[in-house]
Amino acid sequence: MAKVNPNFKNVSERYFSAEALKRAKPFIDENPGIEIVKLGIGDTSEPLVPAVIAGLREGVEKLSKRETYRGYGDEQGDTRLRKAISEWYGKRNIGIEPEEVFVSDGAKSDCGNILSLFSGASLIAISDPVYPAYRDSALITGRNIMYMECSEKNGFIPAIPKEKVDVLILCSPNNPTGAVATHAQLKSFVDYARKNKSIIIFDAAYSEYINGPTMPKSIYEIEGAKQCAIEIQSFSKSAGFTGVRLGWSIVPKSLIAEDGTEGVLNQYWNRRQMTMFNGASNIVQEGGMAVLSPLGQKQTHQQVAYYMENARIIREALESVGFNVFGGVNAPYIWLKCPEGTSSWELFDEFLTKAHVITTPGVAFGNSGEGYMRISAFGHREDIEKAVRSIRENFGTIAK
């Protein structure tokens, strides 16, 4: 008799974004004439830049001609794209071989699948609050989890575990708090991982939003990280590929698990992809190569700057009415502290009913997210301006 995986009972019935929309639906249905601005989900809104559109069109054209048509590609990714990603790291003085690059259909897929490299008995450390995909994928696969404190008192950078853990999942810039780890902070994690023969899974999906020149955009800027860290990257937030789907993971050949040798994890991830993945879309990979071209980099960086200007506008508006806010400087998320005595769902309801703005309650990201709320800067400028006008008009002055 087939039995259901009981671990699904350990995760909420709905993903956090669906739960927020469900909560907002009654108000929206009862007030059909009210225009709602959605700043809850971290979904890009601006059109793909011209250089990327040209790349995608080239990919389509290649499929229309016998001499350039191609079916299955390499499961690891188009050789040209892997080389381009390697060169992209090289421009940042990071040596990554093309054979260490594995192209995927997005960072979220890799975040969920990468744990298959490690024993089911592994102890997984994640921050709290946390991007729910890390927590839920670990729970669904029956992993043991321990939470690293990630609070206002430590700048929302997770505290290094006092005990030995097998795998640490880190995200910088952090989702949901918008905090960015310094070189010294990341070095502490790398030192811990090497001492304890642990592996770091480093989600760098928002790295292009980092403005500070001294702040690491890659875990591999830290000496020794290639021996203990996997980096997951994405075109979703840096180039607007949230619906197009393209990302990659770096699994260095020098990466060593506690009971393994150099090259084993690279070999196993390669084998996993060949078994369970037929490679990213040929068309989309042409778009990815266009992103990494000089013109594509120029245009996508301008788009990132657009979203960061949105973040500035939101942040300043919230501060002007007295909210205590974090993030929004090196990340497209603002992490807002709820007024004393107000829960994150209560503040969600207030923003919805007073300002007609949908946000994400902090508790959706874990118990330590209670008392906070995340606001996304992804949106059209006119919608952002409309939202902040409504916030200024309807919230008055908030007592912190």
Secondary structure, 3 states (H helix, E strand, C coil): CCCCCHHHHHCCCCCHHHHHHHHHHHHHHHCCCCCCEECCCCCCCCCCCHHHHHHHHHHHHHHCCCCCCCCCCCCCCCHHHHHHHHHHHHCCCCCCCHHHEEEECCHHHHHHHHHHHCCCCCEEEEEECCCHHHHHHHHHCCCEEEEEECCHHHCCCCCCCCCCCCEEEEECCCCCCCCCCCHHHHHHHHHHHHHHCCEEEEECCCHHHCCCCCCCCCHHHCCCHHHCEEEEEECHHHHCCCCCCCEEEECCCCCCCCCCCCCHHHHHHHHHHHHHCCCCCHHHHHHHHHHCCHHHHHHHHHHHHHHHHHHHHHHHHHHHCCCEEEECCCCCEEEEECCCCCCHHHHHHHHHHHHCEECEEHHHHCHHHCCEEEEECCCCHHHHHHHHHHHHHHHCCCCC
